[in-house]
Amino acid sequence: MGKILIRDHPEEHELIRRTRDYYERNAEEYFSATAKGKTSSAYQLFLDGLPKNARILDAGCGSGRDTAFFLRRGYDVSAFDASVALCRLSTSLTRVSTRQLRFQELDEIEEYDGVWASASLLHVPRVELPDCVSRLIRALKPGGVMYMSFKHGSGERFAPEGRFFADQTSGGLQSVLDEVGGTGTEKSWVTPGTDVYGNPTRWVNALIRKTINVPY
């Protein structure tokens, strides 16, 4: 397992910095609540769109639960998260070195068959979301598939525990995708569920596919 590098980000948006600090302080609690928690109902939809032995990027992997799920099914998985503490815990769980990286720093081109961004982009302010989404799309191979999920709602807010959220509606998320370009939406849907604290939450989900010709 590789060494996890700790980065300083003087240009980081203050809203993101405060949320990242929350995860650094509460990593153990968050890991305990999610690492063995309920798995996603979207796994199969995502995997059905991938070739055999696909290479997957778990973007904003948190505890590493989803990385572990894909690894158990024989996929080649890379993972990153902005939190140093969660990178260490994810690496310990999956035995795959988790990179400490922000969405805004991802610069890979056509490396992955699938990108999994479950409940991770929801911490990105709306003003920065198109760039972050475009970086994930750029990391996909032509024809690759990406899954994203956000808490359902409108606007930006801080939750009581201190995390920042940019909530989305299906229409709002489609507007972001239209702005970015280079994809077609295969499925968009809203599901009931809970957050990490067990509070009832509705989730906006989207499964998109990268079009063959995307300018960089």
VOTI-389242 format. One record per residue (C-alpha): residue in three letters; z, y, x. Coordinates in pm, 1 decimal, always signed. Layout:
<nodes>
<node residuo="Ala" zz="Z" yy="Y" xx="X"/>
...
</nodes>
This chain:
<nodes>
<node residuo="Met" zz="+0.0" yy="+0.0" xx="+0.0"/>
<node residuo="Gly" zz="-98.2" yy="+340.7" xx="+133.0"/>
<node residuo="Lys" zz="+131.3" yy="+633.9" xx="+188.9"/>
<node residuo="Ile" zz="+161.6" yy="+877.7" xx="-101.2"/>
<node residuo="Leu" zz="+88.9" yy="+1228.4" xx="+17.1"/>
<node residuo="Ile" zz="+291.8" yy="+1515.1" xx="-126.9"/>
<node residuo="Arg" zz="+77.7" yy="+1820.4" xx="-196.3"/>
<node residuo="Asp" zz="+173.4" yy="+2180.4" xx="-256.8"/>
<node residuo="His" zz="-43.7" yy="+2365.0" xx="-509.9"/>
<node residuo="Pro" zz="+9.4" yy="+2741.9" xx="-490.3"/>
<node residuo="Glu" zz="-287.2" yy="+2794.7" xx="-726.4"/>
<node residuo="Glu" zz="-155.8" yy="+2553.8" xx="-990.0"/>
<node residuo="His" zz="-128.8" yy="+2688.9" xx="-1344.2"/>
<node residuo="Glu" zz="+237.3" yy="+2765.8" xx="-1417.5"/>
<node residuo="Leu" zz="+227.8" yy="+2563.1" xx="-1740.0"/>
<node residuo="Ile" zz="+110.6" yy="+2255.6" xx="-1548.8"/>
<node residuo="Arg" zz="+363.6" yy="+2315.5" xx="-1270.4"/>
<node residuo="Arg" zz="+653.8" yy="+2321.6" xx="-1515.4"/>
<node residuo="Thr" zz="+534.6" yy="+1998.6" xx="-1677.4"/>
<node residuo="Arg" zz="+488.0" yy="+1827.6" xx="-1341.5"/>
<node residuo="Asp" zz="+839.2" yy="+1934.9" xx="-1244.3"/>
<node residuo="Tyr" zz="+966.4" yy="+1770.5" xx="-1564.2"/>
<node residuo="Tyr" zz="+810.8" yy="+1439.0" xx="-1461.9"/>
<node residuo="Glu" zz="+954.8" yy="+1466.0" xx="-1112.1"/>
<node residuo="Arg" zz="+1304.2" yy="+1515.8" xx="-1254.7"/>
<node residuo="Asn" zz="+1273.1" yy="+1251.7" xx="-1527.3"/>
<node residuo="Ala" zz="+1044.8" yy="+994.5" xx="-1365.4"/>
<node residuo="Glu" zz="+1288.7" yy="+703.3" xx="-1384.5"/>
<node residuo="Glu" zz="+1362.6" yy="+764.2" xx="-1752.3"/>
<node residuo="Tyr" zz="+994.1" yy="+806.5" xx="-1835.1"/>
<node residuo="Phe" zz="+904.1" yy="+493.4" xx="-1640.2"/>
<node residuo="Ser" zz="+1168.0" yy="+287.1" xx="-1820.2"/>
<node residuo="Ala" zz="+1045.1" yy="+410.7" xx="-2157.9"/>
<node residuo="Thr" zz="+676.1" yy="+343.8" xx="-2096.5"/>
<node residuo="Ala" zz="+616.0" yy="+79.2" xx="-1829.5"/>
<node residuo="Lys" zz="+690.0" yy="-207.8" xx="-2067.5"/>
<node residuo="Gly" zz="+621.2" yy="-19.2" xx="-2387.2"/>
<node residuo="Lys" zz="+368.0" yy="-85.1" xx="-2659.2"/>
<node residuo="Thr" zz="+17.2" yy="-124.2" xx="-2522.5"/>
<node residuo="Ser" zz="-273.5" yy="+79.0" xx="-2651.9"/>
<node residuo="Ser" zz="-478.5" yy="-29.7" xx="-2951.3"/>
<node residuo="Ala" zz="-780.3" yy="+130.6" xx="-2781.3"/>
<node residuo="Tyr" zz="-793.2" yy="-113.5" xx="-2488.8"/>
<node residuo="Gln" zz="-1048.9" yy="-346.2" xx="-2643.9"/>
<node residuo="Leu" zz="-1277.1" yy="-69.2" xx="-2766.6"/>
<node residuo="Phe" zz="-1280.7" yy="+70.0" xx="-2414.5"/>
<node residuo="Leu" zz="-1330.8" yy="-263.6" xx="-2240.7"/>
<node residuo="Asp" zz="-1606.0" yy="-372.2" xx="-2481.3"/>
<node residuo="Gly" zz="-1822.8" yy="-93.0" xx="-2340.0"/>
<node residuo="Leu" zz="-1779.3" yy="-200.0" xx="-1975.2"/>
<node residuo="Pro" zz="-1967.5" yy="-454.6" xx="-1766.2"/>
<node residuo="Lys" zz="-1795.8" yy="-761.9" xx="-1626.3"/>
<node residuo="Asn" zz="-1581.5" yy="-685.8" xx="-1319.3"/>
<node residuo="Ala" zz="-1603.8" yy="-313.8" xx="-1396.2"/>
<node residuo="Arg" zz="-1441.3" yy="-52.1" xx="-1177.3"/>
<node residuo="Ile" zz="-1191.1" yy="+157.7" xx="-1375.3"/>
<node residuo="Leu" zz="-1015.6" yy="+486.3" xx="-1297.7"/>
<node residuo="Asp" zz="-677.1" yy="+531.3" xx="-1467.6"/>
<node residuo="Ala" zz="-661.6" yy="+910.6" xx="-1471.0"/>
<node residuo="Gly" zz="-309.9" yy="+1045.0" xx="-1509.6"/>
<node residuo="Cys" zz="-165.5" yy="+694.8" xx="-1503.7"/>
<node residuo="Gly" zz="+202.8" yy="+780.1" xx="-1552.9"/>
<node residuo="Ser" zz="+414.3" yy="+465.8" xx="-1520.7"/>
<node residuo="Gly" zz="+113.4" yy="+248.5" xx="-1434.1"/>
<node residuo="Arg" zz="+140.7" yy="+38.3" xx="-1750.5"/>
<node residuo="Asp" zz="-230.6" yy="+63.8" xx="-1831.2"/>
<node residuo="Thr" zz="-333.3" yy="+10.2" xx="-1469.1"/>
<node residuo="Ala" zz="-131.7" yy="-312.0" xx="-1473.0"/>
<node residuo="Phe" zz="-294.6" yy="-421.2" xx="-1799.0"/>
<node residuo="Phe" zz="-646.3" yy="-378.4" xx="-1659.0"/>
<node residuo="Leu" zz="-554.3" yy="-547.4" xx="-1330.6"/>
<node residuo="Arg" zz="-421.8" yy="-852.5" xx="-1515.0"/>
<node residuo="Arg" zz="-761.8" yy="-886.6" xx="-1678.9"/>
<node residuo="Gly" zz="-943.1" yy="-890.1" xx="-1348.6"/>
<node residuo="Tyr" zz="-1077.6" yy="-535.3" xx="-1332.0"/>
<node residuo="Asp" zz="-1100.3" yy="-328.5" xx="-1013.7"/>
<node residuo="Val" zz="-864.3" yy="-37.7" xx="-1087.2"/>
<node residuo="Ser" zz="-789.0" yy="+288.9" xx="-909.5"/>
<node residuo="Ala" zz="-518.9" yy="+523.9" xx="-1036.3"/>
<node residuo="Phe" zz="-385.8" yy="+873.1" xx="-981.0"/>
<node residuo="Asp" zz="-116.2" yy="+1099.5" xx="-1120.4"/>
<node residuo="Ala" zz="+4.7" yy="+1451.2" xx="-1044.5"/>
<node residuo="Ser" zz="+369.7" yy="+1345.8" xx="-1014.5"/>
<node residuo="Val" zz="+481.6" yy="+1214.6" xx="-676.0"/>
<node residuo="Ala" zz="+773.5" yy="+1027.5" xx="-832.1"/>
<node residuo="Leu" zz="+552.8" yy="+855.6" xx="-1089.0"/>
<node residuo="Cys" zz="+298.2" yy="+765.5" xx="-819.9"/>
<node residuo="Arg" zz="+573.0" yy="+580.8" xx="-633.8"/>
<node residuo="Leu" zz="+691.0" yy="+399.6" xx="-946.1"/>
<node residuo="Ser" zz="+337.4" yy="+312.2" xx="-1053.7"/>
<node residuo="Thr" zz="+257.6" yy="+178.9" xx="-707.4"/>
<node residuo="Ser" zz="+572.3" yy="-34.0" xx="-715.8"/>
<node residuo="Leu" zz="+477.8" yy="-176.5" xx="-1056.5"/>
<node residuo="Thr" zz="+109.3" yy="-246.9" xx="-993.4"/>
<node residuo="Arg" zz="+101.5" yy="-307.1" xx="-615.7"/>
<node residuo="Val" zz="-200.8" yy="-75.3" xx="-611.8"/>
<node residuo="Ser" zz="-155.2" yy="+250.0" xx="-421.1"/>
<node residuo="Thr" zz="-150.9" yy="+531.6" xx="-675.9"/>
<node residuo="Arg" zz="-296.2" yy="+857.9" xx="-546.3"/>
<node residuo="Gln" zz="-107.2" yy="+1182.2" xx="-597.0"/>
<node residuo="Leu" zz="-383.2" yy="+1399.3" xx="-739.7"/>
<node residuo="Arg" zz="-446.5" yy="+1658.9" xx="-1007.7"/>
<node residuo="Phe" zz="-743.9" yy="+1648.2" xx="-1241.8"/>
<node residuo="Gln" zz="-855.3" yy="+1977.4" xx="-1087.8"/>
<node residuo="Glu" zz="-888.6" yy="+1808.7" xx="-746.9"/>
<node residuo="Leu" zz="-1093.1" yy="+1504.1" xx="-845.2"/>
<node residuo="Asp" zz="-1427.7" yy="+1521.3" xx="-664.1"/>
<node residuo="Glu" zz="-1571.9" yy="+1169.7" xx="-683.6"/>
<node residuo="Ile" zz="-1929.9" yy="+1119.6" xx="-799.4"/>
<node residuo="Glu" zz="-2053.4" yy="+815.0" xx="-993.3"/>
<node residuo="Glu" zz="-1781.0" yy="+581.0" xx="-867.0"/>
<node residuo="Tyr" zz="-1654.3" yy="+418.9" xx="-1187.1"/>
<node residuo="Asp" zz="-1782.3" yy="+218.7" xx="-1482.7"/>
<node residuo="Gly" zz="-1492.9" yy="+342.6" xx="-1693.8"/>
<node residuo="Val" zz="-1241.0" yy="+626.8" xx="-1693.6"/>
<node residuo="Trp" zz="-917.6" yy="+583.4" xx="-1887.8"/>
<node residuo="Ala" zz="-736.9" yy="+912.4" xx="-1964.3"/>
<node residuo="Ser" zz="-472.8" yy="+809.3" xx="-2214.6"/>
<node residuo="Ala" zz="-222.2" yy="+1082.0" xx="-2308.1"/>
<node residuo="Ser" zz="-277.9" yy="+1261.5" xx="-1978.0"/>
<node residuo="Leu" zz="-528.3" yy="+1543.5" xx="-2030.3"/>
<node residuo="Leu" zz="-300.3" yy="+1666.7" xx="-2309.1"/>
<node residuo="His" zz="-100.6" yy="+1858.3" xx="-2047.1"/>
<node residuo="Val" zz="-404.2" yy="+2061.4" xx="-1932.6"/>
<node residuo="Pro" zz="-433.3" yy="+2416.1" xx="-2075.2"/>
<node residuo="Arg" zz="-743.6" yy="+2467.1" xx="-2289.1"/>
<node residuo="Val" zz="-887.4" yy="+2715.2" xx="-2039.6"/>
<node residuo="Glu" zz="-891.1" yy="+2445.3" xx="-1768.5"/>
<node residuo="Leu" zz="-983.6" yy="+2147.2" xx="-1986.3"/>
<node residuo="Pro" zz="-1366.1" yy="+2170.6" xx="-1963.2"/>
<node residuo="Asp" zz="-1353.2" yy="+2163.8" xx="-1583.0"/>
<node residuo="Cys" zz="-1112.5" yy="+1868.2" xx="-1580.6"/>
<node residuo="Val" zz="-1321.7" yy="+1671.1" xx="-1829.7"/>
<node residuo="Ser" zz="-1641.1" yy="+1746.9" xx="-1638.1"/>
<node residuo="Arg" zz="-1482.4" yy="+1613.9" xx="-1317.3"/>
<node residuo="Leu" zz="-1395.4" yy="+1287.4" xx="-1491.7"/>
<node residuo="Ile" zz="-1746.4" yy="+1257.3" xx="-1633.2"/>
<node residuo="Arg" zz="-1892.6" yy="+1325.0" xx="-1290.0"/>
<node residuo="Ala" zz="-1683.4" yy="+1036.9" xx="-1153.2"/>
<node residuo="Leu" zz="-1849.9" yy="+800.1" xx="-1401.4"/>
<node residuo="Lys" zz="-2161.0" yy="+603.4" xx="-1321.1"/>
<node residuo="Pro" zz="-2458.8" yy="+675.2" xx="-1552.6"/>
<node residuo="Gly" zz="-2389.3" yy="+498.2" xx="-1879.0"/>
<node residuo="Gly" zz="-2016.3" yy="+475.7" xx="-1800.9"/>
<node residuo="Val" zz="-1747.5" yy="+501.3" xx="-2066.9"/>
<node residuo="Met" zz="-1443.4" yy="+730.3" xx="-2090.2"/>
<node residuo="Tyr" zz="-1146.9" yy="+710.6" xx="-2326.7"/>
<node residuo="Met" zz="-921.9" yy="+1011.1" xx="-2394.7"/>
<node residuo="Ser" zz="-626.7" yy="+1071.4" xx="-2624.0"/>
<node residuo="Phe" zz="-433.0" yy="+1382.3" xx="-2723.6"/>
<node residuo="Lys" zz="-154.4" yy="+1467.1" xx="-2963.3"/>
<node residuo="His" zz="-303.0" yy="+1584.8" xx="-3291.4"/>
<node residuo="Gly" zz="-265.2" yy="+1952.0" xx="-3370.7"/>
<node residuo="Ser" zz="-386.2" yy="+2300.4" xx="-3286.0"/>
<node residuo="Gly" zz="-273.4" yy="+2531.1" xx="-3010.4"/>
<node residuo="Glu" zz="-57.5" yy="+2512.2" xx="-2701.3"/>
<node residuo="Arg" zz="+318.8" yy="+2462.9" xx="-2697.5"/>
<node residuo="Phe" zz="+625.9" yy="+2351.5" xx="-2507.8"/>
<node residuo="Ala" zz="+810.7" yy="+2051.4" xx="-2647.0"/>
<node residuo="Pro" zz="+1192.9" yy="+2071.9" xx="-2667.5"/>
<node residuo="Glu" zz="+1235.8" yy="+1872.2" xx="-2346.1"/>
<node residuo="Gly" zz="+1016.5" yy="+2119.8" xx="-2156.5"/>
<node residuo="Arg" zz="+674.2" yy="+1958.1" xx="-2130.6"/>
<node residuo="Phe" zz="+362.2" yy="+2164.4" xx="-2203.9"/>
<node residuo="Phe" zz="+106.7" yy="+2028.6" xx="-2451.2"/>
<node residuo="Ala" zz="-239.4" yy="+2145.0" xx="-2551.7"/>
<node residuo="Asp" zz="-287.6" yy="+1967.3" xx="-2884.2"/>
<node residuo="Gln" zz="-630.7" yy="+1881.7" xx="-3018.2"/>
<node residuo="Thr" zz="-811.2" yy="+1809.1" xx="-3339.9"/>
<node residuo="Ser" zz="-1118.4" yy="+1587.4" xx="-3343.9"/>
<node residuo="Gly" zz="-1333.8" yy="+1895.5" xx="-3395.2"/>
<node residuo="Gly" zz="-1164.0" yy="+2086.2" xx="-3116.4"/>
<node residuo="Leu" zz="-1210.3" yy="+1800.7" xx="-2872.8"/>
<node residuo="Gln" zz="-1575.4" yy="+1767.8" xx="-2969.0"/>
<node residuo="Ser" zz="-1617.5" yy="+2138.8" xx="-2894.3"/>
<node residuo="Val" zz="-1487.1" yy="+2076.4" xx="-2542.2"/>
<node residuo="Leu" zz="-1728.5" yy="+1786.2" xx="-2496.4"/>
<node residuo="Asp" zz="-2018.5" yy="+1996.3" xx="-2627.8"/>
<node residuo="Glu" zz="-1926.2" yy="+2268.5" xx="-2380.1"/>
<node residuo="Val" zz="-1918.3" yy="+2021.7" xx="-2090.8"/>
<node residuo="Gly" zz="-2229.1" yy="+1824.9" xx="-2189.3"/>
<node residuo="Gly" zz="-2357.3" yy="+1505.3" xx="-2033.9"/>
<node residuo="Thr" zz="-2203.6" yy="+1266.0" xx="-2284.8"/>
<node residuo="Gly" zz="-2245.2" yy="+1117.1" xx="-2627.6"/>
<node residuo="Thr" zz="-1944.5" yy="+1045.6" xx="-2849.1"/>
<node residuo="Glu" zz="-1939.3" yy="+681.0" xx="-2950.2"/>
<node residuo="Lys" zz="-1622.4" yy="+700.3" xx="-3158.3"/>
<node residuo="Ser" zz="-1364.5" yy="+961.6" xx="-3251.6"/>
<node residuo="Trp" zz="-1059.3" yy="+874.4" xx="-3458.9"/>
<node residuo="Val" zz="-700.2" yy="+968.7" xx="-3543.0"/>
<node residuo="Thr" zz="-417.1" yy="+714.0" xx="-3533.3"/>
<node residuo="Pro" zz="-47.8" yy="+724.4" xx="-3623.5"/>
<node residuo="Gly" zz="+200.4" yy="+640.8" xx="-3351.7"/>
<node residuo="Thr" zz="+503.0" yy="+765.3" xx="-3161.4"/>
<node residuo="Asp" zz="+569.5" yy="+966.6" xx="-2848.2"/>
<node residuo="Val" zz="+773.8" yy="+849.3" xx="-2550.1"/>
<node residuo="Tyr" zz="+1094.4" yy="+941.8" xx="-2734.8"/>
<node residuo="Gly" zz="+999.3" yy="+744.0" xx="-3044.2"/>
<node residuo="Asn" zz="+913.7" yy="+1047.7" xx="-3255.3"/>
<node residuo="Pro" zz="+629.0" yy="+1001.9" xx="-3507.6"/>
<node residuo="Thr" zz="+307.7" yy="+1143.3" xx="-3364.4"/>
<node residuo="Arg" zz="-56.7" yy="+1141.9" xx="-3466.4"/>
<node residuo="Trp" zz="-306.3" yy="+1086.3" xx="-3186.9"/>
<node residuo="Val" zz="-664.5" yy="+1207.9" xx="-3151.3"/>
<node residuo="Asn" zz="-875.9" yy="+949.4" xx="-2969.7"/>
<node residuo="Ala" zz="-1229.2" yy="+970.7" xx="-2833.9"/>
<node residuo="Leu" zz="-1457.2" yy="+718.4" xx="-2669.2"/>
<node residuo="Ile" zz="-1757.2" yy="+876.8" xx="-2497.9"/>
<node residuo="Arg" zz="-2044.5" yy="+751.5" xx="-2289.0"/>
<node residuo="Lys" zz="-2207.3" yy="+935.9" xx="-2000.6"/>
<node residuo="Thr" zz="-2574.5" yy="+1004.9" xx="-2051.2"/>
<node residuo="Ile" zz="-2817.0" yy="+884.0" xx="-1787.1"/>
<node residuo="Asn" zz="-2919.9" yy="+1220.7" xx="-1644.1"/>
<node residuo="Val" zz="-2633.5" yy="+1460.6" xx="-1576.1"/>
<node residuo="Pro" zz="-2678.4" yy="+1766.1" xx="-1349.1"/>
<node residuo="Tyr" zz="-2395.8" yy="+1835.9" xx="-1101.7"/>
</nodes>
